[in-house]
Amino acid sequence: EAACVRRERASGALRLGPYFLSKLAAELPVTLLLPALLVCVTHPMANLACPLRALALLLALEAWAASALGLFAGALSPSLDVGLELTKALSTLSTVFGGMYFDRSTLPWPLRWVPRASVV
């Protein structure tokens, strides 16, 4: 797929923004299948107080963001191994700087922007 995208971009037939959005839209049914199954099973079993629709929407958005992060890391990296390591590093940074482990005010000033960029 990468060779095809490079060839079409070089000829001017394809722009990256519409390709990225169409790729996310094409993978949306597969991306949402497992979170939907998880919500349908977990919500009644756990007797959660939140509405089913709100939980389903939250998990759908998280799955879509994770898919976009994977596509982003894949586009940045020259090989699969580098892309996997980059995704692990971004996920770890997002988890650590997501705000659960420490407060933003305790961070050194050059790193105070990182929690706002976190996907967690």
Secondary structure, 3 states (H helix, E strand, C coil): CHHHHHHHHHHCCCCHHHHHHHHHHHHHHHHHHHHHHHHHHHHHHHCCCCCHHHHHHHHHHHHHHHHHHHHHHHHHCCCHHHHHHHHHHHHHHHHHCCCCCCCHHHCCHHHCCHHHHCCC
